[in-house]
Amino acid sequence: MKSITYPTKPEQDNTLAETKRRPLVRAEVIAKHFDVHKRTVALWAEKGVIPSVRIGGALRFDMEAVLGATK
């Protein structure tokens, strides 16, 4: 009988597991920090003044990235 050899499982890439993910915050948090209305924060994001991401249509921000962009 011929034996069947299966490919070995590739080594797991732990690159993403080792990186720390920063929490994303809502526009209200950014607005409170800069003492502006949340619509102003949304406009800044639309114009590219501050970095943002859309998740399921909702606008979210990485606070550290926003602070870095405003320096």
mmCIF file as gemmi writes it, N, C-alpha and C atoms, coordinates in Angstrom:
data_model
loop_
_atom_site.group_PDB
_atom_site.id
_atom_site.type_symbol
_atom_site.label_atom_id
_atom_site.label_alt_id
_atom_site.label_comp_id
_atom_site.label_asym_id
_atom_site.label_entity_id
_atom_site.label_seq_id
_atom_site.pdbx_PDB_ins_code
_atom_site.Cartn_x
_atom_site.Cartn_y
_atom_site.Cartn_z
_atom_site.occupancy
_atom_site.B_iso_or_equiv
_atom_site.pdbx_formal_charge
_atom_site.auth_seq_id
_atom_site.auth_asym_id
_atom_site.pdbx_PDB_model_num
ATOM 1 N N . MET Axp A 1 ? 0.826 -1.176 0 1 0 ? 1 A 1
ATOM 2 C CA . MET Axp A 1 ? 0 0 0 1 0 ? 1 A 1
ATOM 3 C C . MET Axp A 1 ? 0.879 1.251 0 1 0 ? 1 A 1
ATOM 4 N N . LYS Axp A 2 ? 0.489 2.219 -0.77 1 0 ? 2 A 1
ATOM 5 C CA . LYS Axp A 2 ? 1.248 3.467 -0.858 1 0 ? 2 A 1
ATOM 6 C C . LYS Axp A 2 ? 0.806 4.416 0.258 1 0 ? 2 A 1
ATOM 7 N N . SER Axp A 3 ? 1.757 4.994 0.966 1 0 ? 3 A 1
ATOM 8 C CA . SER Axp A 3 ? 1.395 5.93 2.037 1 0 ? 3 A 1
ATOM 9 C C . SER Axp A 3 ? 1.127 7.319 1.45 1 0 ? 3 A 1
ATOM 10 N N . ILE Axp A 4 ? 0.22 7.991 2.085 1 0 ? 4 A 1
ATOM 11 C CA . ILE Axp A 4 ? -0.15 9.338 1.649 1 0 ? 4 A 1
ATOM 12 C C . ILE Axp A 4 ? 0.527 10.333 2.581 1 0 ? 4 A 1
ATOM 13 N N . THR Axp A 5 ? 1.2 11.286 1.993 1 0 ? 5 A 1
ATOM 14 C CA . THR Axp A 5 ? 1.818 12.335 2.812 1 0 ? 5 A 1
ATOM 15 C C . THR Axp A 5 ? 1.05 13.633 2.591 1 0 ? 5 A 1
ATOM 16 N N . TYR Axp A 6 ? 0.74 14.264 3.664 1 0 ? 6 A 1
ATOM 17 C CA . TYR Axp A 6 ? 0.032 15.535 3.611 1 0 ? 6 A 1
ATOM 18 C C . TYR Axp A 6 ? 1.022 16.661 3.852 1 0 ? 6 A 1
ATOM 19 N N . PRO Axp A 7 ? 0.751 17.799 3.237 1 0 ? 7 A 1
ATOM 20 C CA . PRO Axp A 7 ? 1.656 18.929 3.483 1 0 ? 7 A 1
ATOM 21 C C . PRO Axp A 7 ? 1.635 19.307 4.96 1 0 ? 7 A 1
ATOM 22 N N . THR Axp A 8 ? 2.782 19.696 5.452 1 0 ? 8 A 1
ATOM 23 C CA . THR Axp A 8 ? 2.846 20.112 6.851 1 0 ? 8 A 1
ATOM 24 C C . THR Axp A 8 ? 2.199 21.483 6.999 1 0 ? 8 A 1
ATOM 25 N N . LYS Axp A 9 ? 1.732 21.724 8.182 1 0 ? 9 A 1
ATOM 26 C CA . LYS Axp A 9 ? 1.091 23.005 8.476 1 0 ? 9 A 1
ATOM 27 C C . LYS Axp A 9 ? 2.152 24.094 8.458 1 0 ? 9 A 1
ATOM 28 N N . PRO Axp A 10 ? 1.927 25.158 7.696 1 0 ? 10 A 1
ATOM 29 C CA . PRO Axp A 10 ? 2.935 26.224 7.674 1 0 ? 10 A 1
ATOM 30 C C . PRO Axp A 10 ? 3.059 26.881 9.043 1 0 ? 10 A 1
ATOM 31 N N . GLU Axp A 11 ? 4.224 27.403 9.309 1 0 ? 11 A 1
ATOM 32 C CA . GLU Axp A 11 ? 4.443 28.107 10.571 1 0 ? 11 A 1
ATOM 33 C C . GLU Axp A 11 ? 3.494 29.297 10.644 1 0 ? 11 A 1
ATOM 34 N N . GLN Axp A 12 ? 2.944 29.5 11.814 1 0 ? 12 A 1
ATOM 35 C CA . GLN Axp A 12 ? 2.011 30.602 12 1 0 ? 12 A 1
ATOM 36 C C . GLN Axp A 12 ? 2.772 31.914 12.033 1 0 ? 12 A 1
ATOM 37 N N . ASP Axp A 13 ? 2.231 32.89 11.332 1 0 ? 13 A 1
ATOM 38 C CA . ASP Axp A 13 ? 2.829 34.224 11.321 1 0 ? 13 A 1
ATOM 39 C C . ASP Axp A 13 ? 2.27 35 12.499 1 0 ? 13 A 1
ATOM 40 N N . ASN Axp A 14 ? 3.091 35.252 13.487 1 0 ? 14 A 1
ATOM 41 C CA . ASN Axp A 14 ? 2.65 35.961 14.69 1 0 ? 14 A 1
ATOM 42 C C . ASN Axp A 14 ? 2.869 37.459 14.608 1 0 ? 14 A 1
ATOM 43 N N . THR Axp A 15 ? 3.18 37.97 13.441 1 0 ? 15 A 1
ATOM 44 C CA . THR Axp A 15 ? 3.447 39.396 13.3 1 0 ? 15 A 1
ATOM 45 C C . THR Axp A 15 ? 2.273 40.225 13.787 1 0 ? 15 A 1
ATOM 46 N N . LEU Axp A 16 ? 1.066 39.891 13.331 1 0 ? 16 A 1
ATOM 47 C CA . LEU Axp A 16 ? -0.098 40.665 13.753 1 0 ? 16 A 1
ATOM 48 C C . LEU Axp A 16 ? -0.435 40.423 15.213 1 0 ? 16 A 1
ATOM 49 N N . ALA Axp A 17 ? -0.211 39.221 15.685 1 0 ? 17 A 1
ATOM 50 C CA . ALA Axp A 17 ? -0.533 38.909 17.074 1 0 ? 17 A 1
ATOM 51 C C . ALA Axp A 17 ? 0.356 39.687 18.039 1 0 ? 17 A 1
ATOM 52 N N . GLU Axp A 18 ? 1.563 40.021 17.605 1 0 ? 18 A 1
ATOM 53 C CA . GLU Axp A 18 ? 2.494 40.713 18.478 1 0 ? 18 A 1
ATOM 54 C C . GLU Axp A 18 ? 2.31 42.23 18.466 1 0 ? 18 A 1
ATOM 55 N N . THR Axp A 19 ? 1.629 42.755 17.473 1 0 ? 19 A 1
ATOM 56 C CA . THR Axp A 19 ? 1.425 44.197 17.422 1 0 ? 19 A 1
ATOM 57 C C . THR Axp A 19 ? 0.272 44.578 18.341 1 0 ? 19 A 1
ATOM 58 N N . LYS Axp A 20 ? 0.409 45.713 18.952 1 0 ? 20 A 1
ATOM 59 C CA . LYS Axp A 20 ? -0.656 46.197 19.832 1 0 ? 20 A 1
ATOM 60 C C . LYS Axp A 20 ? -1.638 47.005 18.992 1 0 ? 20 A 1
ATOM 61 N N . ARG Axp A 21 ? -2.871 46.654 19.108 1 0 ? 21 A 1
ATOM 62 C CA . ARG Axp A 21 ? -3.909 47.398 18.385 1 0 ? 21 A 1
ATOM 63 C C . ARG Axp A 21 ? -4.42 48.506 19.279 1 0 ? 21 A 1
ATOM 64 N N . ARG Axp A 22 ? -4.499 49.683 18.71 1 0 ? 22 A 1
ATOM 65 C CA . ARG Axp A 22 ? -5.032 50.797 19.471 1 0 ? 22 A 1
ATOM 66 C C . ARG Axp A 22 ? -6.53 50.857 19.23 1 0 ? 22 A 1
ATOM 67 N N . PRO Axp A 23 ? -7.287 51.198 20.253 1 0 ? 23 A 1
ATOM 68 C CA . PRO Axp A 23 ? -8.74 51.256 20.077 1 0 ? 23 A 1
ATOM 69 C C . PRO Axp A 23 ? -9.132 52.427 19.176 1 0 ? 23 A 1
ATOM 70 N N . LEU Axp A 24 ? -10.182 52.226 18.419 1 0 ? 24 A 1
ATOM 71 C CA . LEU Axp A 24 ? -10.726 53.294 17.587 1 0 ? 24 A 1
ATOM 72 C C . LEU Axp A 24 ? -11.811 54.001 18.382 1 0 ? 24 A 1
ATOM 73 N N . VAL Axp A 25 ? -11.898 55.31 18.201 1 0 ? 25 A 1
ATOM 74 C CA . VAL Axp A 25 ? -12.87 56.101 18.956 1 0 ? 25 A 1
ATOM 75 C C . VAL Axp A 25 ? -13.848 56.782 18 1 0 ? 25 A 1
ATOM 76 N N . ARG Axp A 26 ? -14.946 57.201 18.552 1 0 ? 26 A 1
ATOM 77 C CA . ARG Axp A 26 ? -15.986 57.899 17.78 1 0 ? 26 A 1
ATOM 78 C C . ARG Axp A 26 ? -15.64 59.38 17.644 1 0 ? 26 A 1
ATOM 79 N N . ALA Axp A 27 ? -16.364 60.029 16.754 1 0 ? 27 A 1
ATOM 80 C CA . ALA Axp A 27 ? -16.156 61.463 16.52 1 0 ? 27 A 1
ATOM 81 C C . ALA Axp A 27 ? -16.396 62.284 17.785 1 0 ? 27 A 1
ATOM 82 N N . GLU Axp A 28 ? -17.298 61.822 18.637 1 0 ? 28 A 1
ATOM 83 C CA . GLU Axp A 28 ? -17.602 62.557 19.87 1 0 ? 28 A 1
ATOM 84 C C . GLU Axp A 28 ? -16.375 62.684 20.766 1 0 ? 28 A 1
ATOM 85 N N . VAL Axp A 29 ? -15.544 61.642 20.797 1 0 ? 29 A 1
ATOM 86 C CA . VAL Axp A 29 ? -14.339 61.662 21.631 1 0 ? 29 A 1
ATOM 87 C C . VAL Axp A 29 ? -13.342 62.681 21.082 1 0 ? 29 A 1
ATOM 88 N N . ILE Axp A 30 ? -13.168 62.68 19.768 1 0 ? 30 A 1
ATOM 89 C CA . ILE Axp A 30 ? -12.265 63.652 19.13 1 0 ? 30 A 1
ATOM 90 C C . ILE Axp A 30 ? -12.804 65.062 19.335 1 0 ? 30 A 1
ATOM 91 N N . ALA Axp A 31 ? -14.105 65.228 19.16 1 0 ? 31 A 1
ATOM 92 C CA . ALA Axp A 31 ? -14.73 66.547 19.319 1 0 ? 31 A 1
ATOM 93 C C . ALA Axp A 31 ? -14.538 67.081 20.733 1 0 ? 31 A 1
ATOM 94 N N . LYS Axp A 32 ? -14.701 66.215 21.719 1 0 ? 32 A 1
ATOM 95 C CA . LYS Axp A 32 ? -14.533 66.647 23.108 1 0 ? 32 A 1
ATOM 96 C C . LYS Axp A 32 ? -13.091 67.072 23.371 1 0 ? 32 A 1
ATOM 97 N N . HIS Axp A 33 ? -12.141 66.317 22.816 1 0 ? 33 A 1
ATOM 98 C CA . HIS Axp A 33 ? -10.73 66.638 23.016 1 0 ? 33 A 1
ATOM 99 C C . HIS Axp A 33 ? -10.373 68.009 22.437 1 0 ? 33 A 1
ATOM 100 N N . PHE Axp A 34 ? -10.899 68.305 21.24 1 0 ? 34 A 1
ATOM 101 C CA . PHE Axp A 34 ? -10.576 69.571 20.572 1 0 ? 34 A 1
ATOM 102 C C . PHE Axp A 34 ? -11.607 70.665 20.84 1 0 ? 34 A 1
ATOM 103 N N . ASP Axp A 35 ? -12.623 70.359 21.645 1 0 ? 35 A 1
ATOM 104 C CA . ASP Axp A 35 ? -13.683 71.305 21.998 1 0 ? 35 A 1
ATOM 105 C C . ASP Axp A 35 ? -14.365 71.878 20.751 1 0 ? 35 A 1
ATOM 106 N N . VAL Axp A 36 ? -14.767 70.959 19.862 1 0 ? 36 A 1
ATOM 107 C CA . VAL Axp A 36 ? -15.518 71.33 18.662 1 0 ? 36 A 1
ATOM 108 C C . VAL Axp A 36 ? -16.718 70.395 18.541 1 0 ? 36 A 1
ATOM 109 N N . HIS Axp A 37 ? -17.615 70.692 17.62 1 0 ? 37 A 1
ATOM 110 C CA . HIS Axp A 37 ? -18.785 69.85 17.385 1 0 ? 37 A 1
ATOM 111 C C . HIS Axp A 37 ? -18.367 68.596 16.622 1 0 ? 37 A 1
ATOM 112 N N . LYS Axp A 38 ? -19.089 67.511 16.831 1 0 ? 38 A 1
ATOM 113 C CA . LYS Axp A 38 ? -18.736 66.261 16.159 1 0 ? 38 A 1
ATOM 114 C C . LYS Axp A 38 ? -18.868 66.367 14.64 1 0 ? 38 A 1
ATOM 115 N N . ARG Axp A 39 ? -19.706 67.242 14.157 1 0 ? 39 A 1
ATOM 116 C CA . ARG Axp A 39 ? -19.828 67.455 12.703 1 0 ? 39 A 1
ATOM 117 C C . ARG Axp A 39 ? -18.543 68.093 12.159 1 0 ? 39 A 1
ATOM 118 N N . THR Axp A 40 ? -17.912 68.951 12.928 1 0 ? 40 A 1
ATOM 119 C CA . THR Axp A 40 ? -16.631 69.543 12.531 1 0 ? 40 A 1
ATOM 120 C C . THR Axp A 40 ? -15.576 68.452 12.375 1 0 ? 40 A 1
ATOM 121 N N . VAL Axp A 41 ? -15.572 67.496 13.29 1 0 ? 41 A 1
ATOM 122 C CA . VAL Axp A 41 ? -14.635 66.381 13.219 1 0 ? 41 A 1
ATOM 123 C C . VAL Axp A 41 ? -14.89 65.575 11.941 1 0 ? 41 A 1
ATOM 124 N N . ALA Axp A 42 ? -16.156 65.325 11.62 1 0 ? 42 A 1
ATOM 125 C CA . ALA Axp A 42 ? -16.504 64.591 10.403 1 0 ? 42 A 1
ATOM 126 C C . ALA Axp A 42 ? -16.049 65.346 9.158 1 0 ? 42 A 1
ATOM 127 N N . LEU Axp A 43 ? -16.19 66.648 9.162 1 0 ? 43 A 1
ATOM 128 C CA . LEU Axp A 43 ? -15.741 67.46 8.024 1 0 ? 43 A 1
ATOM 129 C C . LEU Axp A 43 ? -14.221 67.415 7.887 1 0 ? 43 A 1
ATOM 130 N N . TRP Axp A 44 ? -13.51 67.47 9.006 1 0 ? 44 A 1
ATOM 131 C CA . TRP Axp A 44 ? -12.048 67.355 8.962 1 0 ? 44 A 1
ATOM 132 C C . TRP Axp A 44 ? -11.645 66.018 8.338 1 0 ? 44 A 1
ATOM 133 N N . ALA Axp A 45 ? -12.36 64.975 8.721 1 0 ? 45 A 1
ATOM 134 C CA . ALA Axp A 45 ? -12.061 63.644 8.184 1 0 ? 45 A 1
ATOM 135 C C . ALA Axp A 45 ? -12.347 63.58 6.682 1 0 ? 45 A 1
ATOM 136 N N . GLU Axp A 46 ? -13.467 64.134 6.252 1 0 ? 46 A 1
ATOM 137 C CA . GLU Axp A 46 ? -13.829 64.145 4.828 1 0 ? 46 A 1
ATOM 138 C C . GLU Axp A 46 ? -12.803 64.902 3.992 1 0 ? 46 A 1
ATOM 139 N N . LYS Axp A 47 ? -12.267 65.992 4.547 1 0 ? 47 A 1
ATOM 140 C CA . LYS Axp A 47 ? -11.286 66.806 3.827 1 0 ? 47 A 1
ATOM 141 C C . LYS Axp A 47 ? -9.872 66.243 3.935 1 0 ? 47 A 1
ATOM 142 N N . GLY Axp A 48 ? -9.678 65.217 4.769 1 0 ? 48 A 1
ATOM 143 C CA . GLY Axp A 48 ? -8.363 64.611 4.917 1 0 ? 48 A 1
ATOM 144 C C . GLY Axp A 48 ? -7.457 65.318 5.902 1 0 ? 48 A 1
ATOM 145 N N . VAL Axp A 49 ? -8.018 66.201 6.695 1 0 ? 49 A 1
ATOM 146 C CA . VAL Axp A 49 ? -7.223 66.925 7.694 1 0 ? 49 A 1
ATOM 147 C C . VAL Axp A 49 ? -6.768 65.96 8.79 1 0 ? 49 A 1
ATOM 148 N N . ILE Axp A 50 ? -7.646 65.039 9.176 1 0 ? 50 A 1
ATOM 149 C CA . ILE Axp A 50 ? -7.308 64.02 10.172 1 0 ? 50 A 1
ATOM 150 C C . ILE Axp A 50 ? -7.606 62.635 9.584 1 0 ? 50 A 1
ATOM 151 N N . PRO Axp A 51 ? -6.834 61.631 9.973 1 0 ? 51 A 1
ATOM 152 C CA . PRO Axp A 51 ? -7.068 60.275 9.45 1 0 ? 51 A 1
ATOM 153 C C . PRO Axp A 51 ? -8.301 59.638 10.088 1 0 ? 51 A 1
ATOM 154 N N . SER Axp A 52 ? -9.013 58.85 9.295 1 0 ? 52 A 1
ATOM 155 C CA . SER Axp A 52 ? -10.201 58.159 9.792 1 0 ? 52 A 1
ATOM 156 C C . SER Axp A 52 ? -10.423 56.894 8.987 1 0 ? 52 A 1
ATOM 157 N N . VAL Axp A 53 ? -11.293 56.042 9.507 1 0 ? 53 A 1
ATOM 158 C CA . VAL Axp A 53 ? -11.709 54.836 8.792 1 0 ? 53 A 1
ATOM 159 C C . VAL Axp A 53 ? -13.219 54.713 8.906 1 0 ? 53 A 1
ATOM 160 N N . ARG Axp A 54 ? -13.797 54.079 7.907 1 0 ? 54 A 1
ATOM 161 C CA . ARG Axp A 54 ? -15.233 53.791 7.959 1 0 ? 54 A 1
ATOM 162 C C . ARG Axp A 54 ? -15.391 52.304 8.212 1 0 ? 54 A 1
ATOM 163 N N . ILE Axp A 55 ? -16.165 51.985 9.222 1 0 ? 55 A 1
ATOM 164 C CA . ILE Axp A 55 ? -16.464 50.599 9.552 1 0 ? 55 A 1
ATOM 165 C C . ILE Axp A 55 ? -17.972 50.449 9.514 1 0 ? 55 A 1
ATOM 166 N N . GLY Axp A 56 ? -18.437 49.762 8.481 1 0 ? 56 A 1
ATOM 167 C CA . GLY Axp A 56 ? -19.884 49.594 8.341 1 0 ? 56 A 1
ATOM 168 C C . GLY Axp A 56 ? -20.615 50.918 8.218 1 0 ? 56 A 1
ATOM 169 N N . GLY Axp A 57 ? -19.986 51.886 7.619 1 0 ? 57 A 1
ATOM 170 C CA . GLY Axp A 57 ? -20.592 53.199 7.446 1 0 ? 57 A 1
ATOM 171 C C . GLY Axp A 57 ? -20.328 54.158 8.596 1 0 ? 57 A 1
ATOM 172 N N . ALA Axp A 58 ? -19.826 53.643 9.709 1 0 ? 58 A 1
ATOM 173 C CA . ALA Axp A 58 ? -19.551 54.489 10.875 1 0 ? 58 A 1
ATOM 174 C C . ALA Axp A 58 ? -18.121 55.011 10.81 1 0 ? 58 A 1
ATOM 175 N N . LEU Axp A 59 ? -17.962 56.264 11.12 1 0 ? 59 A 1
ATOM 176 C CA . LEU Axp A 59 ? -16.658 56.912 11.099 1 0 ? 59 A 1
ATOM 177 C C . LEU Axp A 59 ? -15.949 56.666 12.426 1 0 ? 59 A 1
ATOM 178 N N . ARG Axp A 60 ? -14.706 56.163 12.352 1 0 ? 60 A 1
ATOM 179 C CA . ARG Axp A 60 ? -13.923 55.903 13.557 1 0 ? 60 A 1
ATOM 180 C C . ARG Axp A 60 ? -12.527 56.484 13.394 1 0 ? 60 A 1
ATOM 181 N N . PHE Axp A 61 ? -11.888 56.766 14.538 1 0 ? 61 A 1
ATOM 182 C CA . PHE Axp A 61 ? -10.602 57.448 14.545 1 0 ? 61 A 1
ATOM 183 C C . PHE Axp A 61 ? -9.62 56.759 15.48 1 0 ? 61 A 1
ATOM 184 N N . ASP Axp A 62 ? -8.353 56.778 15.098 1 0 ? 62 A 1
ATOM 185 C CA . ASP Axp A 62 ? -7.261 56.341 15.974 1 0 ? 62 A 1
ATOM 186 C C . ASP Axp A 62 ? -6.754 57.626 16.628 1 0 ? 62 A 1
ATOM 187 N N . MET Axp A 63 ? -6.985 57.743 17.925 1 0 ? 63 A 1
ATOM 188 C CA . MET Axp A 63 ? -6.683 58.99 18.643 1 0 ? 63 A 1
ATOM 189 C C . MET Axp A 63 ? -5.227 59.398 18.483 1 0 ? 63 A 1
ATOM 190 N N . GLU Axp A 64 ? -4.291 58.44 18.577 1 0 ? 64 A 1
ATOM 191 C CA . GLU Axp A 64 ? -2.873 58.777 18.447 1 0 ? 64 A 1
ATOM 192 C C . GLU Axp A 64 ? -2.551 59.294 17.041 1 0 ? 64 A 1
ATOM 193 N N . ALA Axp A 65 ? -3.173 58.715 16.03 1 0 ? 65 A 1
ATOM 194 C CA . ALA Axp A 65 ? -2.947 59.159 14.653 1 0 ? 65 A 1
ATOM 195 C C . ALA Axp A 65 ? -3.508 60.566 14.449 1 0 ? 65 A 1
ATOM 196 N N . VAL Axp A 66 ? -4.66 60.821 15.043 1 0 ? 66 A 1
ATOM 197 C CA . VAL Axp A 66 ? -5.264 62.168 14.933 1 0 ? 66 A 1
ATOM 198 C C . VAL Axp A 66 ? -4.384 63.191 15.621 1 0 ? 66 A 1
ATOM 199 N N . LEU Axp A 67 ? -3.905 62.868 16.805 1 0 ? 67 A 1
ATOM 200 C CA . LEU Axp A 67 ? -3.04 63.813 17.522 1 0 ? 67 A 1
ATOM 201 C C . LEU Axp A 67 ? -1.741 64.052 16.743 1 0 ? 67 A 1
ATOM 202 N N . GLY Axp A 68 ? -1.206 63.012 16.132 1 0 ? 68 A 1
ATOM 203 C CA . GLY Axp A 68 ? -0.004 63.162 15.321 1 0 ? 68 A 1
ATOM 204 C C . GLY Axp A 68 ? -0.242 64.022 14.096 1 0 ? 68 A 1
ATOM 205 N N . ALA Axp A 69 ? -1.417 63.933 13.513 1 0 ? 69 A 1
ATOM 206 C CA . ALA Axp A 69 ? -1.745 64.702 12.311 1 0 ? 69 A 1
ATOM 207 C C . ALA Axp A 69 ? -1.986 66.174 12.614 1 0 ? 69 A 1
ATOM 208 N N . THR Axp A 70 ? -2.312 66.479 13.853 1 0 ? 70 A 1
ATOM 209 C CA . THR Axp A 70 ? -2.633 67.861 14.196 1 0 ? 70 A 1
ATOM 210 C C . THR Axp A 70 ? -1.451 68.623 14.773 1 0 ? 70 A 1
ATOM 211 N N . LYS Axp A 71 ? -0.311 67.968 14.885 1 0 ? 71 A 1
ATOM 212 C CA . LYS Axp A 71 ? 0.872 68.672 15.427 1 0 ? 71 A 1
ATOM 213 C C . LYS Axp A 71 ? 1.495 69.551 14.394 1 0 ? 71 A 1
